[in-house]
Amino acid sequence: MITRGYEAWLRDFEDERERRAAAPEPPWEQGARVHPAIWRSVRRFQVGESGDGANLIAKADRAGDAPYARAVRLFVAEEQNHARLLGLLLGAGGVPPLTSHWSDTAFVRLRRLLGLRLELLVLMVAEVVALRYYRALRDGTGDALTTRVAGAILADEVRHVPFHCERLREAFARMPRPLGRLALLGWRALLLAAALVVACDHGSALRGFGVGRVRFVRDVTASAGPVVRSILDRAV
C-alpha cells in the first residue's frame, strides 16, 4: 500500500477546513423531530465528540513529525465541530445536551493512560463504531435536518479512519509481525466490547433506525477486517 505522507493529509484537512468555512450552515431554524430514544442516544454521542484533544495533540507533538502534528490538530477541530453540530441539532429539537456520560469518561481515562500508538488504537475503536452509528442516524430517522448533520459527520469519519490507519501502519511496521497480530486481536476484542456496550446503551435508538442491536454489533465487528489488513500492510 502506498502511503500518502502527512503533508498530503495536512492538505486534505486544510482543504476540508476551507470547504467547511465556505459552506452554509444547516437550516437549524427548521427544527428537528425524532423519537425521544434517538434524542437520548444523540446526547450521549455529543458528549463523546466534545473533548478538547489536548492529550492526543501533546503526544503527536512529541512524535517529532510536524505535518502529522498539525494534521492531528485539524482532526481534533473536526471532532469538536461534530460536537457543535450535534449540540445545535439537539437545540433544534428542543433537547438540552448532557454534561457528561460514564462511557465517555471511562473511554477518555483509558486513552490518557497510553502512549500514542495505543491511544490511536483505542481511538480507532470509537471511530469504527461511529462509522456505523452515524450511517444509521443518517439513514434511519426520516428527519431532514438530522439526516444532513449525520451525513456531514459520517463524511468526516470516513476520512479519519485511513488517517489513523496510516500512523498505526508505521508503528506496527516496527514491531515483530506476530506481536502486531496479537495486539490487533486484542483490538478486535475491545471493538466487540465497545459495540456491545453501544448496542445495550442505545438499543431503543437502534431499533428506531431499523438496525437493531444484533445487526449493529455484527456490522461493527465485520468492519474490523479491512482496518486490520490496512494496519498490517507494510508495503510502501
N, C-alpha and C positions, 0 to 999 in steps of 0.2 A: 504494500500500500504506500503510495506517495504522500508524504506529509505536506501540509500547506505552508508550514512555518508560521511563527507567531506574528510576523509583520502582516501576513495575509489575513490572519484572524483579527488583528488590530484594525485593519482597513474595513473588514466586514462589520465589526462592531461600530466603528465610526460612521460608516455608511448608514447603518441601521439607526443610529442616533440622529443623523441628519434627516433621514426619511420620517422618523417619528416626530421630530420637531416641526416638519412641514405639513404633516397630516392633520386633518381636522379631528377634534375630539369627538368621541361618540356622543350621540344626542341624549345626554343624561336627562334632559327635561321631559323626554317621552315616558320615563318611568320604566319599571321592570316588574313583572308579575310571574312568580314561580311558586311552587309548593313550599310551605314552611320548612319541610325537611331539607329541601335544597338550600334554602337560605342558611339553615344551621350548618350545613356542610360547607358552603362558601365562606362563612365566617371563620371556620377552622382553617381552611386553606389560606385565607387572607392573612391570618396570624403567621403562618409558616413562610409567607413571602416577605414579611416586613422586617427582617433582620438588617443590621447595618453592614454586615460583611466584613467588619474590621479585622477579625481574626484570620479569615481567608486572605485578605489583602496583605496583611503582615507576613504571612507565610509565603505568599507569592513574591513579595519584595525580597525576602531572604533567599529565594531561589536563584537570584542573580541574573534573571533574564528580563531586561527592561520592557521589550514589547509584550511579553507574556504578562508581566505585572500590570501594564496599562490595560491590556485586554481584560484581565480579571476585574479591574475597577469598572470597566464598562459593562461586564457581565453582571456585577453586583447592582449597577444602576438599572439594568433591565429588570432584575428581580424586584428591586424597590418600586419600579414602575408597575409591575404586576400587582404589588400590594396596593398602590394608589388606585389602579383601575378597579380592583375588586372592592376597595373601600368606597369608591364612587358608585359602583354598581349596587352595593348594599344600601347606600344612601338613596339611590334611585328607587329602591324597593321599600324605603322607609324602615330599614333594618339597621340597628346600631352594630358596629364592629365589636369583636372581642378584644380584650386587652392581652390575654394570654390563653394558652391551652396546654395541658400536661404533655401531650405528644410532642409538640414543638419544643417545649422546654427540655425534655429528655433528649431529643434529637440534637439540639444545639449543644448541650453539655457533652454529649458523646463526641461530636465533631471537634470541639475545642481541646479535648484531651489528646488529639492525634497530630502527627506531622502532616505535611502537605499531601503526600501520596494517599495515606489512609483517610484523611479528611475528604479528599476528592472521591474516594470510593464510597464513603457514606453519603456525600452529596449526590453522587450518581444514583443512589437508591431513590432519593427524593425526586430527582429529575425523571427517572424512568416511570415511577408511579404517577408523576404529574402528567406525563405524556398521555397516559390512558385516561386519567381523570378529566383533563381539560377537553379531550376529544369527546368524552361522554357528556360533559357540560355543554359543549358547543352543539352537539347533535341531538341532545335529549330533552330540551326544555320547551322548544317552540316559542320562546320569548326572543324577540329580535335583538334587544339590547344585550341580553345575556349571551346570545349566540355570537354577537360581534366581539364582545370583550373576551370570551373564552377562545375564540378563533385567533385573536391577536396574541394572547398569551401562548397558545399552543404553537404558533409560528415561531416564537422565540425559543421555546423549549426544544423544538426540532433542531434548531441551530446549536443549542447549548450542549446537547449530548455528544456530538462529534468533537466539539471543542475540548471537553473534558477527556474524552477518549484519547485524543492525541497526546495530551500531557501524561496520561496514565500509560499509554503505549511506550513512551520514552522511559518512564520509571520502571516498567516491568521488563523492558529490554535489558536492564542492568541486573536483573535477578535471574537465578537459575530457573529454567523453564518449569521444572516440577514444583518449585516453591511458588511460582506465579500461578500455576494452575490450582494449587491448594488455596492460595489466597482468594482467587476468584470463585472457587467453590464455596468458601465462606461468605463471599459477597452475594452469591445466589441465595444462600440460606437467609442472609439478612434481608434481601429483597423480598423473599417469600414472607418473612415475618412482618415486614412493613406492609405488604399487600394485604395480609390477613388482618392487621390492625385497622387499616383503612376500610376494608370490607365490613368489619364489625362495627366500626365507629360511624360509617357513612352508609350503612346498609339501606336505610329508607330512601336516601337520595339516589343511590344506585338503582334501586327499583324504579324510582321516578324517571331516571334516564332511560329505562328499558334495558339495562345492562344486568343488574343483579350481582350478588356477592360472588358466586362461583365463577361466573364468566369474567368478572373483573380480575380476580386472582389469577385465573388461567391466562388471560391476555397479558397481564403484567409479567408473569413468570416466563411466558413464551418470548417476550421481547428481550429477555436477558441474553439469549443466544447470540444475536448479532453484536451486542455490546461486548461480550466476552471475546468473540472472534476478532473484533476490531482491536481490542487491547492487546491480544496475544500475537497479532500480526506484526512481525518485526521487520518485514521487508520495507525498504525505503527507496 
